[in-house]
Amino acid sequence: MNRPGRASARRSGRDYTAVALIGAGLAVLALALLLVGIP
């Protein structure tokens, strides 16, 4: 009975930060496109 709970929990830190950085990047790109598209 080997559960990957510890591995996933220990690995969720990097995954969460990576997803946060990617999400922030996409948000910045979306805002830039909106600002450029307004004028």
C-alpha positions in Angstrom: 0.0 0.0 0.0 2.2 2.8 -1.3 0.3 6.1 -1.6 1.8 8.9 -3.6 0.3 11.4 -1.1 3.6 12.5 0.4 5.2 12.7 -3.1 2.3 14.8 -4.5 2.2 17.0 -1.4 5.9 17.6 -1.5 5.8 18.2 -5.2 2.7 20.4 -5.1 4.8 23.3 -3.9 6.8 23.6 -7.2 3.8 22.8 -9.3 1.7 25.5 -7.6 4.5 28.1 -8.0 4.9 27.1 -11.7 1.2 27.4 -12.3 1.1 30.7 -10.5 3.9 32.1 -12.6 2.4 30.8 -15.9 -1.0 32.2 -14.9 0.5 35.6 -14.1 2.4 35.6 -17.4 -0.8 34.8 -19.3 -2.7 37.5 -17.3 0.0 40.1 -18.2 -0.1 39.1 -21.9 -3.9 39.3 -21.9 -3.8 42.8 -20.3 -1.2 43.9 -22.8 -3.3 42.7 -25.7 -6.4 44.5 -24.3 -4.4 47.7 -23.8 -3.0 47.5 -27.3 -6.4 46.7 -28.8 -8.3 49.6 -27.1 -6.7 52.4 -29.2 
